[in-house]
Amino acid sequence: MRLALIGYGRMGKLIAGLAPGSGHSVVVTVNESHSGLGAADLAETLQIADVAIDFTAAYAVRRNVEACVIAKVPIVVGTTGWNDEKAEIEKIVADRDGSLVYGSNFSIGVNLYYRVVEHAAELFSKFPEYEVFIEEQHHSRKKDAPSGTALELKRRVSRFVDEELEIASTRAGGIPGTHRVGFDGSAEQILLEHAARSRECFAIGAVLAAEWIVGKTGIFEFSEVVDEMIGKRK
């Protein structure tokens, strides 16, 4: 594939390093020098790509998605924190038959972790003497709190737990992304944890999503990509 990288920070550079190993090439890099471009102008830059991957900032997602839709280039959005504009962005994609994959977390491990937590929540819901809690920790540069991953964990757990769940968020230093879901009883505690040792897990997932979305039309969550992968491995 010919990739367009929208955002060339740590994630963009990591994807650029991984892409050749999967047989892909980076043909467009959108960085701060493109920040003043509108969607139509950016679309002209992007149209030579087969697919775009966005790791920028929440405020830029709408423009980036609109540009990709105009250019008829599928887009994978790894940026989080744009839930307030989600309905509008999805309408932009749907109205022009665009292609979008998004997710709160592009780690394969996290998406399997979601399913483990969901199954655990279903089991523990039958034993009300155990209370559920959710914790997440990230480095101080991460803007959104709670994280999109923690919110997704809450959504999945809440399918089986009636109580209102609060999320404990910590932002400090260089803490790697860590999420915990616990089930606490009077005499014991069961703790399920995922910790990201490097950003490579997110980059690998984003490239997989980019491979998956080519040739498809519509709006998809990354969990659907993982579901298909699970189905093929049964």
Secondary structure, DSSP 8 states (H G I E B T S, - for coil): -EEEEE--SHHHHHHHHHGGGGT-EEEEEE-GGGTT--HHHHHHHHTT-SEEEE-S-GGGHHHHHHHHHHHT--EEE-----GGGHHHHHHHHHHTT-EEEE-S---HHHHHHHHHHHHHHHHHTT-TTSEEEEEEEE-TT---SS-HHHHHHHHHHTTT--S---EEEEE-TT---EEEEEEE-SS-EEEEEEE-S-THHHHHHHHHHHHHHTT--EEEEHHHHHHHHHHHT-
